[in-house]
Protein backbone atom coordinates (compact mmCIF):
# COMPACT_ATOMS: atom_id res chain seq x y z
CA UNK A 1 0.00 0.00 0.00
CA UNK A 2 1.19 3.54 -0.75
CA UNK A 3 0.66 5.69 2.34
CA UNK A 4 1.12 9.46 2.39
CA UNK A 5 1.75 10.89 5.85
CA UNK A 6 1.46 14.65 6.40
CA UNK A 7 3.45 16.08 9.29
CA UNK A 8 5.63 12.99 9.33
CA UNK A 9 8.66 14.85 10.73
CA UNK A 10 6.75 15.79 13.87
CA UNK A 11 6.76 13.81 17.09
CA UNK A 12 3.65 11.70 16.51
CA UNK A 13 3.90 11.52 12.71
CA UNK A 14 7.49 10.29 12.83
CA UNK A 15 6.60 7.62 15.40
CA UNK A 16 3.82 6.48 13.06
CA UNK A 17 6.20 6.26 10.09
CA UNK A 18 8.81 4.37 12.10
CA UNK A 19 6.09 1.93 13.19
CA UNK A 20 4.84 1.45 9.62
CA UNK A 21 8.34 0.67 8.40
CA UNK A 22 9.41 -1.45 11.38
CA UNK A 23 8.24 -4.68 9.76
CA UNK A 24 9.02 -6.05 6.31
CA UNK A 25 6.22 -5.23 3.86
CA UNK A 26 5.51 -3.96 0.38
CA UNK A 27 4.16 -0.68 1.81
CA UNK A 28 5.76 2.57 0.72
CA UNK A 29 5.52 5.72 2.79
CA UNK A 30 5.86 9.30 1.60
CA UNK A 31 6.37 11.88 4.32
CA UNK A 32 4.96 15.26 3.29
CA UNK A 33 6.20 17.93 5.71
CA UNK A 34 6.96 21.67 5.62
CA UNK A 35 9.62 21.27 8.34
CA UNK A 36 8.38 24.11 10.50
CA UNK A 37 9.33 24.53 14.18
CA UNK A 38 7.96 21.10 15.16
CA UNK A 39 9.36 19.09 12.25
CA UNK A 40 12.72 17.39 12.60
CA UNK A 41 14.02 14.87 10.08
CA UNK A 42 16.33 13.47 12.77
CA UNK A 43 13.18 11.81 14.14
CA UNK A 44 13.26 9.67 10.99
CA UNK A 45 16.97 8.79 10.98
CA UNK A 46 16.20 5.09 11.62
CA UNK A 47 14.21 4.85 8.37
CA UNK A 48 15.88 7.54 6.24
CA UNK A 49 17.71 4.99 4.08
CA UNK A 50 14.78 2.56 3.81
CA UNK A 51 13.89 2.29 0.10
CA UNK A 52 10.19 2.25 1.06
CA UNK A 53 10.49 5.76 2.54
CA UNK A 54 10.52 9.09 0.72
CA UNK A 55 10.41 12.69 1.89
CA UNK A 56 8.48 15.46 0.12
CA UNK A 57 9.26 18.97 1.37
CA UNK A 58 5.80 20.47 0.82
CA UNK A 59 3.83 23.07 2.74
CA UNK A 60 0.11 22.20 2.86
CA UNK A 61 -0.69 25.91 2.69
CA UNK A 62 0.44 25.72 -0.94
CA UNK A 63 -2.56 24.12 -2.60
CA UNK A 64 -0.88 23.47 -5.95
CA UNK A 65 2.24 21.91 -4.41
CA UNK A 66 0.00 19.72 -2.24
CA UNK A 67 -2.04 18.65 -5.27
CA UNK A 68 1.13 17.90 -7.25
CA UNK A 69 2.60 15.80 -4.43
CA UNK A 70 -0.56 13.73 -4.05
CA UNK A 71 -0.82 13.20 -7.81
CA UNK A 72 2.87 12.24 -8.00
CA UNK A 73 2.77 9.70 -5.15
CA UNK A 74 -0.76 8.43 -5.90
CA UNK A 75 -1.43 7.23 -2.34
CA UNK A 76 -3.92 4.55 -1.44
CA UNK A 77 -4.22 6.16 1.99
CA UNK A 78 -3.46 9.55 3.51
CA UNK A 79 -2.83 9.93 7.23
CA UNK A 80 -2.97 13.62 8.10
CA UNK A 81 -0.96 14.64 11.18
CA UNK A 82 0.25 18.07 9.99
CA UNK A 83 -0.91 20.90 12.23
CA UNK A 84 0.08 23.87 14.29
CA UNK A 85 -0.53 22.29 17.67
CA UNK A 86 1.09 24.51 20.28
CA UNK A 87 -1.64 26.44 22.10
CA UNK A 88 0.70 29.23 23.20
CA UNK A 89 1.65 29.89 19.57
CA UNK A 90 -2.02 30.03 18.54
CA UNK A 91 -2.73 32.68 21.16
CA UNK A 92 0.26 34.82 20.20
CA UNK A 93 -0.26 34.45 16.46
CA UNK A 94 -3.50 32.79 15.30
CA UNK A 95 -3.01 33.27 11.53
CA UNK A 96 -0.48 30.42 11.05
CA UNK A 97 -2.87 28.12 12.94
CA UNK A 98 -5.76 29.06 10.65
CA UNK A 99 -3.59 28.80 7.54
CA UNK A 100 -2.18 25.38 8.42
CA UNK A 101 -4.96 23.69 10.36
CA UNK A 102 -7.89 24.87 8.26
CA UNK A 103 -6.55 25.86 4.85
CA UNK A 104 -3.85 23.17 4.82
CA UNK A 105 -6.37 20.51 5.78
CA UNK A 106 -8.70 21.77 3.06
CA UNK A 107 -5.89 21.51 0.49
CA UNK A 108 -4.98 17.92 1.40
CA UNK A 109 -8.67 16.92 1.41
CA UNK A 110 -9.17 18.49 -2.02
CA UNK A 111 -6.07 16.73 -3.34
CA UNK A 112 -7.29 13.41 -1.93
CA UNK A 113 -10.68 13.93 -3.53
CA UNK A 114 -9.21 14.81 -6.92
CA UNK A 115 -6.83 11.83 -6.79
CA UNK A 116 -9.65 9.55 -5.64
CA UNK A 117 -7.61 8.44 -2.63
CA UNK A 118 -9.82 5.77 -1.02
CA UNK A 119 -8.71 6.26 2.61
CA UNK A 120 -8.16 9.46 4.58
CA UNK A 121 -7.44 9.53 8.31
CA UNK A 122 -7.26 12.90 10.08
CA UNK A 123 -5.37 12.83 13.37
CA UNK A 124 -5.90 15.88 15.56
CA UNK A 125 -4.77 16.93 19.01
N, C-alpha and C positions, 0 to 999 in steps of 0.2 A: 504494500500500500504506500502511496505517496502522501506524506503528511506535511502540511505547511504549518509551522508554529510561529505566531507573531509574539514578539517580546521574549524570544528564546534566550537572550543574553541576560535577562533578569534573574532574580533569585529562584522564583518558582518555575519559570519557563525553562531555565537551564537544567533544573532538576528533572523536569519532565522529559527533556530531550535525552539526558544521560540515561534515564530509565528506559526510554524507548529503544535506545541503542545498546543497552547492556546485554541483550541476548542476541544470538545469531538469528537473522531473519532476512527476508527480501525487502523489508520496509526501507524507504528512503525518507529522510527528513530534511526539509529546508527551513532554516531559521531566518525569519524576516525581522530585522530589528534596526531601529534608528540609532542605537548606541547613545542614548541620552545619559543623564546622570546615574540611572539605575542599571544600565546595561554594561556588562563586563564580559568580554570574550574569554577571559581567563577562567570563567565559570565552566567553559566548554572545552578546556584543554584536554581532558581525558578522551574526548571524541573528535577533536579537531582534525585528525588524520584519518578518521573512519571514512571509507569511500561512500558510505550511505548518507553522509552528512554534507550539507552545503550551507553557506552563509550568504544571505542577500541583504546588503546594506540599503534598506529602504525605509523611508519615513511614511507611515500610514496617512499623514496629513496631506501627502502628495497623491491625489487620487489616480493620476495617470501612471505614476511609477508603481503604485499598488496594483493597478489593473494589469500592467505589463508583467510584473513578477508572478502574479497568479496565472496569467495566460502562459508564461514561459514554463513554470513548474508543473502546471496542470494537476493540482492536488486532488486526491480522492477524499481528503478530509482537511479541514482547517481547524486548528485549536488556537483560539485568540486570547493570549495573555496580555498583550501590549496595553499599557495604561499609565497614566500619571496617577500614582497611588499614595503619595505622601500628603496627608491632610494639611500639614503646615504649609507646604508649597501651594496648595489650592487656595488657602486663605490669603496668603501674601500675593499670589498672582493667579487668578482663576482662568485667564484666557488659555494658557497652555493645557489646562485640564479639559476645558471645553473643546479645544482643537483636537486633542489626542483622543480623549475618551468618547466624545460624541462624533465629531467629524471623521476621525480615524476609523472608528468602528463602522460608521456608515460606509466609508470607502471600501473596507475589507468585505463587508456584507454585499455591496454592489458588485465587487469583483467576483465574489463567490457565486452570486446569482448569474452573472453574465457567463462565467465559466461552467455553470451547471455543476458546481461542486456538491456532491450528494450529502456530505456531513459537515456541520459547522457547530463547534462547541465554543461558547463564550465563557471564559473564566473571569470572575470579577471579585475584587476584595470588598 
